[in-house]
Amino acid sequence: MEDRFLMYLFYGSAIVLILILVFILLAVKRKNKLKKAVNKTSINYGNVCVFFDEDNNVTVIPYKKDKHGIGRAVENPMFLKAPYKPLELGSLVRSSMAMCSGKIIHSDSQLMSKLKCKSWDEFAKGKRNISIYYKEALGIVLNTTKRKPDGTYSFNFRGYEKVLKKDVSDEELGIVIMSLLERCR
């Protein structure tokens, strides 16, 4: 009888110990996830266009203005397959904006090659777009757009549609982008 009691005590203690370890591991994982969500590395440079296809897959194209003031792609476009969380979207946009600094402008043919499309019209067909850029006096400016028949986009709102602080978290940035998507046409 006493042996049976000790065996139950041993197994009960082992189960409690395992549950405590699982709880600790989950707490550490949650803490790391929250740490990523509050990434407060300031965004103090950059311009990106965030494109959403019919399935809400994302293509982010970092760009900077050429000597004529026209936005031209720099670096490689970044992609995100749906479904994704606001944290992932915000992180992708933040890292794309960081790539704009001091980079060489790519030609249209280089961009189309990276997008695996023959022309801009082919790429833009059916895609919604949000323009995001940093403006020193304001912070991060977001503008929704509408697609014109020629494949170009124009802002839906004159001025600054949404402005965020430059130290916005990745998750908050992603939430705002996803909420503005409804306004794109």
Backbone hydrogen bonds, N-H to C=O, Kabsch-Sander energy under -0.5 kcal/mol:
donor,donor_aa,acceptor,acceptor_aa,energy
5,F,1,M,-2.1
6,L,2,E,-2.2
7,M,3,D,-2.2
8,Y,4,R,-2.4
9,L,5,F,-2.5
10,F,6,L,-2.6
11,Y,7,M,-2.6
12,G,8,Y,-2.7
13,S,9,L,-2.4
14,A,10,F,-2.4
15,I,11,Y,-2.4
16,V,12,G,-2.4
17,L,13,S,-2.6
18,I,14,A,-2.4
19,L,15,I,-2.5
20,I,16,V,-2.3
21,L,17,L,-2.3
22,V,18,I,-2.5
23,F,19,L,-2.4
24,I,20,I,-2.4
25,L,21,L,-2.6
26,L,22,V,-2.5
27,A,23,F,-2.2
28,V,24,I,-2.4
29,K,25,L,-2.4
30,R,26,L,-2.5
31,K,27,A,-2.3
32,N,28,V,-2.3
33,K,29,K,-2.2
34,L,30,R,-2.7
35,K,31,K,-2.2
36,K,32,N,-1.9
37,A,33,K,-2.0
38,V,34,L,-1.4
39,N,36,K,-1.5
40,K,38,V,-0.5
43,I,166,K,-3.2
44,N,42,S,-0.7
48,V,132,I,-3.2
49,C,61,I,-1.9
50,V,130,I,-2.8
51,F,49,C,-0.6
51,F,59,T,-3.2
52,F,128,R,-2.7
53,D,57,N,-2.0
56,N,53,D,-2.0
58,V,80,L,-3.2
59,T,51,F,-2.2
60,V,78,M,-3.1
61,I,49,C,-2.5
61,I,59,T,-0.5
63,Y,47,N,-2.6
64,K,72,R,-2.3
66,D,70,I,-2.5
69,G,66,D,-2.0
72,R,64,K,-2.7
74,V,62,P,-2.4
75,E,104,I,-0.6
78,M,60,V,-2.5
80,L,58,V,-2.2
88,E,85,K,-0.6
89,L,85,K,-2.0
90,G,86,P,-3.0
91,S,87,L,-2.1
92,L,88,E,-2.1
93,V,89,L,-2.3
94,R,90,G,-2.5
95,S,91,S,-2.5
96,S,92,L,-2.1
97,M,93,V,-2.5
98,A,94,R,-1.8
99,M,95,S,-0.9
100,C,97,M,-1.3
101,S,98,A,-0.8
103,K,100,C,-1.1
106,H,73,A,-3.4
111,L,107,S,-2.2
112,M,108,D,-2.6
113,S,109,S,-2.0
114,K,110,Q,-2.0
115,L,111,L,-2.1
116,K,112,M,-0.7
116,K,113,S,-0.6
117,C,112,M,-2.4
123,F,119,S,-2.0
124,A,120,W,-3.2
125,K,121,D,-1.4
127,K,124,A,-2.5
128,R,52,F,-2.5
130,I,50,V,-2.2
131,S,143,N,-2.7
132,I,48,V,-2.9
133,Y,141,V,-2.3
134,Y,46,G,-2.4
135,K,139,G,-3.2
138,L,135,K,-1.5
139,G,135,K,-2.8
140,I,164,L,-2.7
141,V,133,Y,-3.4
141,V,139,G,-0.6
142,L,162,K,-3.2
143,N,131,S,-2.5
145,T,129,N,-1.3
146,K,154,S,-2.4
148,K,152,T,-3.3
151,G,148,K,-2.1
154,S,146,K,-2.1
156,N,144,T,-2.4
157,F,144,T,-0.5
161,E,159,G,-0.7
162,K,142,L,-1.6
164,L,140,I,-2.8
168,V,165,K,-1.4
171,E,37,A,-1.1
173,L,169,S,-2.4
174,G,170,D,-2.5
175,I,171,E,-2.4
176,V,172,E,-2.3
177,I,173,L,-2.3
178,M,174,G,-2.4
179,S,175,I,-2.0
180,L,176,V,-2.0
181,L,177,I,-1.1
182,E,179,S,-0.6
183,R,180,L,-2.0
184,C,181,L,-1.4
185,R,145,T,-1.9
